[in-house]
Amino acid sequence: MSLKPPLSDLPIKTADIGFYRGFSVNVTVISKIIISMLVVWCIFWPTQAGGVLGKWNSAILAQFAAWYIWVVAAFVIVCLGLAIWPAAGRLKLGVGNEMPEFSNFSWFSMMFGAGIGVGMLTFAVAEPVAHFGSNPETIQGITTGGTADNVRMAYKWSFLHWGLGAWACYAICGLSLAFFSYRRGLPLTIRSGLTPLFGSKLSGVVGHIIDIVAVVATILGVAQTLGFGVEQFVAGLTRIGIGGLTTADGGASTTGIVVALLVIMGASTLSALSGVGKGIKWLSNINMVLSIFLLGFFILFGATFFGASAFFVGIWDYLIALPYMSFNVFSSDGVEGSVAAKLTQWQGWWPVFYWAWWIAFAPFVGLFLARISKGRTIREFVLGAMIVPSLMCFVWFAWAGGTAIDLELNGGADGAIFGVPNSDKIFAVTEFMLAPIAEILAWGMAVVIVVLLMTFLVTSADSAVLIVNTINAAGDEGPKARPHILFWGGALALVVGGLLISGGTGAIQTAMVIGALPFSLVMALMAISLVKAIWNDSRREAAGVATTIDPATQRMPAE
C-alpha cells in the first residue's frame, strides 16, 4: 500500500458575521457557559460547591492517582526519546528556511514567565521548607523532619515536582501543536494534535469537545496559579505598608482579593490587547531581569555554599531517585493514621496535585510555547523547554529555599520564616536578612518582589486570555475582538475570586484537579499521535512523499 501525504487541511467552521465573527461558536459559547456556571455556583452557593467539589476531588485522588503519576512519567520518556531519536530531533517546527522569531533570551523569558514563574516566588522558599518538615522519608522514619539529615530529602522531592515532569507536560503539548501547525499547516489549536488518530472527524463534534476541554482546563489551571499569586501579592502589599488587605490569621481578605484582582487582571487585559510581540514580550523581559536580580541577591548574600550544596547534591539525588519517584504509587492499607495511609495522603497532596496542575496548565503553556517556537528543531525545543527551565527552577529552590532553611538551622531565625504563611515566606526571608541592616532595604526588596510578582501574574494572565481566544478562534493567531478578550479577562478574575472567597486556594486546587482529568487523556493521545506522525513521516521521506506544506501555497505539494 502506497503512503499518502499527511492530512494538511482541517476546516473548522467559524462565524462569518456578528459578535462571534471569526470564532467557533460551538467551542466559544459552550466554554463560556461552563465557566460562567462554575463562577455562579461558587459565588452564590459556596458551601454546596465546596462540598461537591471536595467529594469529586477525593474520588479522583482515590481512583486516578496512579494514572496521573504514570502518564507524566510517560511524557518525560516521550520527550527525551524524541530529542534523542535522530529522525525526530533534527525536524524543524516549520518549513523551508524559517528562523525563530524571538531571540534565545526573549524565548526563555517568555517560556519561564508564562510557565511557572509565579510559582517560583511562592514555592522556591515554601516547598523546600515544607518537605524539610515532612516527606515520605520522615513518614517512614528514615529521616527526622526539621533536622539537617532531612535537607537532601527536601530537595529530592522539590526537584521532582518542578523538574522534568512539569516541563514534559508543557513540551508534549507544545511540540504537538507546533509540529502539526507549522509543518502540516493545520490550525494552531488542540484538536490538530490528534489528526493522526481521528483525521478529518476533528472538524466536527469530536474536535469541538477536545477544544472545550482544553479551554476549561486552561482557565482552571491558570486560576490555580493566579490564586497562589493573589495571596502572595496581598502579602507583599501588606509588607510594604498597605493595610486592610489581610485577615487576622494573615490570609488575604475579601477586600485584598478584590483589590489584587482588579490591579492584576486590569493590567493583564491591557497587555493582552497589545498582543504577544509587544506587551507580553516586554513584560517577560522585565520579569526575567528582576528575577536575575532577586536570585543574585540570594546567591551572593544568602546561603551561598548551603545553596550550592543543595543544588548539586539535590540534582544527583533527584536523578538517581527519578525512576522510583516517577513510577511508584503508594497504596493505603485502609487503616487511618497508618504509615501506608499517610504516604498515600502525602502523594495526593503533592505529586498528584502537581501533575494535575501542570496538565491543566499544559494547553495554555503548550500553545504559547508553540506560538513562540516556530523555526526551532524538536531537539532544540525539548532542550529549551525541559532542561533549561528545570535547571532554573532548581537554582531558585536551592538558593532561595536553601537560604530560608539555613537561616532557621544556623542563622537564628527561630521560626520567623517557618512560622509565616507560605505566601509570606519569601518576604520573611528578605526582611530577616535586611531589616537589621536598614529597614529601608527590607522595604525596597519587598517592593522589588511585589513588582516582579505582578509582572509574572500579568504575563500568565494575559497569555492565557490570548491562548483561550486562539483556541476559540479555531487556531487563528490574528487580532481578536476586544469584547472577547475583556470577557475572558473578567471570567478568569471571577473564577479566581469566586473560588478564593468560597474556599480559598483549596477550592481552586480541587476544581483544577477535576478539570485536568479529561485533558490528561487528550494529552496522552497527543503523545501517541506525535510519535505516530513522526514515524510515518520518516517512512514518507524514504519513499519520496512530501511531509511538509509548501510555504507559498500552505498545502502539501502533492495535493
N, C-alpha and C positions, 0 to 999 in steps of 0.2 A: 504494500500500500504506500503510495507516494505521500510525502509530507507536504502539507499545505501551509501557506503563510499564516502566522497567528492572527487572531482577531484584532482588528485595529479600528473598529467602528462600534461604539456602544451608545446609540442615541438615547437620551433621557429627556422626556417631554418637559418643557418649561413653558410658563405662561408668556404669551406674546404681548399682552396689553394689561393694563390695570395695575393695582397695587403690587401684585406678585410678578410683575414682568421680569423675566429672566430667572425666576426661581421655580423649582419643582414644587408645585402646590401641595402634592401629597406629603412630601417629606417635611416641608416647612410648617404647614398647618398642624399636622399631627404632632410634630415635635413641640410646637408652641403649646398645644392643648395639654400634652403630658406634663411639661414643665409648669404650666400655669396651675394645673390641678394639684401638683405637689406643693407649690407655693401656698395656695389657698388652704389646703389641708393642714399644713404645718403651722400656718399663722392663726387660723380660726379654730382648729381642733388640735392643739399641740399635744395634749395628753394622749388622746386616741392615736394620733400619728406616731408619737414616740413609742407607745406600746406595741402597735402593729409592726412598725419597722424593726423594733427590737426582737420580736419573735421571728420575723423573716431572717434577720441577721444571724440569730442563734442557729436556725435551721441550716442556713448556708454554711456557717462555720463548721457545723457538725457533719454535713454531708459532702461538702466540696473542698475541704481544706487540702486534701491530697491532690485534687485537680489543680488548685492554684499553685501548689508547690511544684508539681511535676511539669506543668505547662510552661512555667517560667524557666525551669531548667532546660526544657526543650528549646526555648527561644535562644538561650545562650549558645547551645550547641549548634543550632542552625546558623546563627550569625557568624560565629567563629569559623564554622565549616565553609560558609560561602566566601569568607575572606581568604581562607587557605586554598580553596578549590581553584586551580588556575583558570578553568573555563569560566568561572563566575567572577573571581576577584578582579580580572582585567576589564570587565564590561563597564562601559561608561553609562551613567544615568543621563543619557541624552543621545544625540545623533551627530554625525559629522565631526566637525572640529569645535563643537561648543565648549566654551570655557566657563568656569564657575563665575557667577555674578558677583559674589562677595569675597573679599579678602579673607585669609585664614583667621585673622583677629576678629573681624566682624562676624564671621561664621561661628567661631567658638563662642563669642559673646552672646549672640542671639540664641544659640543652642543651649548654653548653660542658663541664661536668664529665663528663657521660656520653659526650660526643662524643670529643674529643681532648685533654681537659685534661691527662691523664697525659703525653701526647706532648710537650706544651709544656715540661715540666720536663726532659725528656731532650733534645729536639731543638731547642728555641729557641736553645740555645747550640751544640749539637753539629752541627746541619745547616749553618748558615751557615759554620761553621768548616770542615766537610768540603768544601763547594762552593768555599770560598775557596782550598782547596788544589787541587781538581780538578773540572772540569766540561767539558761539550762544547767550550767555547771554548778551554780550556787544552789539551785533547787535540788540537784542530786548530791550535794555535799562535797563536791570535788574541790571547790574553792569557797572562800568566805567573802560575802558581799561587803563592799566598803573598805576593803583592805588591799594592800599592794599586790598580793598574789592574784587579784581578780582583774587587774588592768588589762592583761592580754586577752582575757575572755571578753571584756567590754568592747575592745576594738575588733575582735574577730566577728562578733555579731553585728556591730555597727557597720562594718565594711560590707557584710553580706547584703544588708538592706539597701545600701546606697551605691553598690558596685555594679558588676557586670549584669546582674539580673534586672536591675532597674532600667539600665540603658539598653539592654537587649529588647525589652518591651517596645521602647521607642524606635529602636533600629529596625525591628521586623516590620512595623507599620510604615515607617518612613521609606525603607527600601522597597517595599511592595508598591507603594504609591508612586514613588519616583520611577521605578522600573517600568511599570505599565503606562504611566502617563507620558514620560519623556522618551521612551523607546518605542512604544506602541501607539502613541497619540490618543490614548483613552482619557476620559475625563479625570481630573485630579480630585477624585472622591473615593470613599472607602470601597464601594462596590466594585470598582475597577480591579482591585487586587484579587478578586475571586473569579475572574474570567476564565482561567484555565479549567476550573471546575464546573462552572454554571453557564458559561458562554453568553449568548445573547439574551437568555432569560433574565439577566440582570437589568435589562432595560425596563422591566415591569415591576410587579409586586415584590418579588424576592429582593431586588435591588433597593426598592424603597424601604423595606423593613431593615435591611442592613444599614442604610444611611441613617434611619431614625434611631436605631440602637446606638450608632456612633455619636449622634448629636446629644442624646440623653446622657450617655456615658461621659462625654466631654464636659458637659455642664456640671455634672456631679463631681467629676474628678477635679476640675478647676475650682469648684466650690470648696472642696476639701482643703486645697492649697490656700485659697483666699481666707478660709475660716481660721486656719492657724495664723496667717499673716495679719488678719484684722486684730486678733487678740494681742499679737506682738506689737502691732502699730499703736494700739491703745496704751500698752505698757510703756512704749517709748515716749509717747506724748506726755504721759504722766511723769516719766523720769525727767523730761526737760521743762516741767513746771506747769503743764496744762492740767488743771484739776477737774474733778467732777465726772470723770470718764470711767471710773472703776467702781466695783462693789467693795464691800467690807473685807472680803477674802482675797482681794487683789485681782479678781477676774474683770473682764470687760462688762460694763453696764450696758443697758439698752441704749442709753444716750451715746455712750462711747462707740457702740457698734454702728449706730446710725451715722454719727459724725465720720467715722473711719470709712464707711462705705460710700458716703457722699463724696469725700475727697478722692478716694482711690478710683471709684467707678466713673466719676466725672472726668478725671484726668485720662483714664484709660479709653473712654469713649471718644474723647477729642483726639487721642493718639490713633485710635483705630480708623477714624475718619481720614487721617492723613496717609494711611497705608503702611506696608512693610518697609518700603525703601526709605521712608522719611522718619516718622515718629518712632516706630519700633526699633529701627536700626540705631538711631541716635540714643534712645534710652538704653539699649543694650550696651552700647559702647560706654555710656556714662556709668552704668552699674558695674561693668567689668573693671573700670578704672578704680571706682570706690571699693570694690571687692578686693582688688590687689592691695590697696592702701590698708584696709582693715586687716586683711590676712597678714600683711607685712608687719603690722603692729604686734600681732600675736606671736609671729615667728621671732621678731627681734627683741621684744620687750616682755613676752610671756615666757612660758616654759620651753625655751628653745631646745634644750637637749632632751627633756622629757618628751616633747612633741616629736623630735626626730626618731627617738626610740620607738614611740608608739606608731609612727608612720612605717618604718622599715620592718620592724618586728611584726606589726599588725598585718602588713601585706603578706609576709611569709606565712603567718598563722592562717590568714584568710584563704590563701591559695591552697595550702595543704589540706585544710578542712572543707574546702568548697564542695567537693563531690558529696561528702556526708551531709553537709548543711543544705545542699540543693535538692537532695532526693529523700532525706529522712523525714518521715511523718510520725509524730508522736501519737500514740493511741491511749485513750483514757481507759482505766480499768473499772470506771463507774463508781468508784469509792471517793466520796467528796473529801478533799483535803489530802489525798494520797499524792505521792510523787508523780505518778503517771497522769493523774488528773491535772496537777499543777503544770506539768510540761505541755500538755495539750492546750490548756488555757493560755499559757505563755505564747505558744506558737500561733494561736488565733489572734492574740493581741498584737503580735509583732510581725513575723514573716507573712502570714496570710493577709493581714491588713495592708502591709506594704505592697504585696503583689497585686492585690485588688486595686490599690491606689494607682500604681504605675500602669496597670491595664486600663483603668478608667481614663487616665491621663494620656494614653497612647494615641487615640485618634487625633487629639489636639496637637501634641508634640510631634507625632509621626508625620502628619500632614504639613506641619510647619517646617520640619526638617526636610521633607521632600521639596517644599517650596524654595528653600534657600540652598539646596544641594545640587541643583541641576548642573550637569557638566562634570561632576566628580565620579570616580570609579567606585565600584562596590567595595573594593578593599579600602580605599581611602575613606569612604563613608563609614564603614564599620570601625576602623581605627579612630576616626574623628568623632564618631557618635557614641562609641562604647568605651574605648580605652582612655582617651584624654579626659572626658568628663568624670569617669570613675576615679582617676588619679587626683583630679581637682577636688572631688568630694573627700577623698582620703586625706589630702593635705589639710582641708578645713577641719575635719574631725580630729586629726592628730594634734594640731597646734591650738585650735580654739577650745575643743573639748579637753585636750591634754592640759592646757593652762588651768582650766577650772578644777580638774582632778588634782593637779599638783598643788594648787593653792589650798585646797581642802586637806590634802595629805600632809604637806610640808610647809605651806605658806601662812598658816594661822587664820584661814578664812572662817573656820569654826561655824559652818552652817550658813554663812552669809550668802553663799552661792547655791548650795544644795537645798536650802530651805525656802527658796522663792519659786513661784510657778515656772513651768517650762518656758513660757513666753517672755519671761523677765530675766532668764538666766544670763544671756549674753550681756545685758545691761549691768547685771550684778557683778559680772567678772570685770568689765572695764571700769566700773566705779570703784571696786575694791582695789584695783591696780593704780588708778589715777587720783582718786579723792585725797589720799594722804599727801600727795604732791601739791595739788591745787584743784579746788572744786571746779574751777572753770574748765580745766582739761577734761574732767569726767563729764561735765555738761556738754562740752564740744564734741566728745566722742559719741555721746548719746544722740546728738543731732546728726552726726555722720551716719550712724546706724539707721536712724529713722528715715533719712533721705534715701539711703541705699535700699532699705526695705520697701519704701514707696516705689522706687524705680523698678524693683523686681516685681512687685504686685501689679503695677500698671502694665509692665511688659507682658506678664502672664495673662492678665485680663483682656487687654486689647488684642493680643494674639489669638486668644480663644474666641473672641467675638468675630474676628475676621475668618477664622477657620470654620466656625459653625456656619457662617454665611457662605463660604466656599462650598461646603457640603450641600447646603440647601439650594445653592445655585447650580447644582449638577457639575461641580468642579470648575466653574468659571472663576478665574482669579482676578478678573477685572473689577473696576469700581462697583460697589454695591449701593443700593438705595439707602439713603440716610435713615429713614424710619426703621429699617430692619436692623441696622447697627445699633440704633437707640433702643429698640425693643430688647435685643439680646443683652446689651449692657445693663438695662434695667432688670431684666429677668435674672441675670446672674447675681446682681446685687440683692434681689428679693429672695432668691434661693438661699444665699449665704445668710442674710439677715434673718429670714424665717426659721431656718434650721438652728442658727445660733441662739435665737431668742427662745425657741421652743425646747431645745435640749442641749445646747452648747455644741462643741466640736464633736461630741459623741454622736449626736443626731446626724451630723453631716457624714461622719465616718460610716454609720450604719447605712444611710441611703447610698453612699458611694460603693460599699461592698456589694450591695444588692444590684446596683446599676452596672457594675463591672462584670458580673457573671455572664450575661448573654454576649457581651463583647469579647470576653475571653475565648469563646467558641469561634467567633468571627476571626479573631487573631490567629487561632490555631489553623483555621482553614487558609488564611492568608499565607502563613509559613509554608504549608503544603503546596499551595498554588505557586508560590515564588520558586521553590525548588523544582517543581514540575516544569514551569515555564523555562527556566534556565537550562534544564536538562534537554528539553525538546529543542531549544534554540541551538544548543551545541550540535544536535543531530541535523537541524536545518542547515547550519553553516557548512557542515560536512557534505551535505547534499546540494549546496549552492542555492538554497532557498532564502529569500530575504527575511530578516528578523527584526528590522527597524523600519520606521516610516521614512519616506523621502522628505527631507526638510522643506523642500519647495512646495510639495503638494499635500503634506501631512497625511499621506496614505501609503500603504505598502506598495512598493514598486510593481509587484506582480498583479495588483488589482486594477 
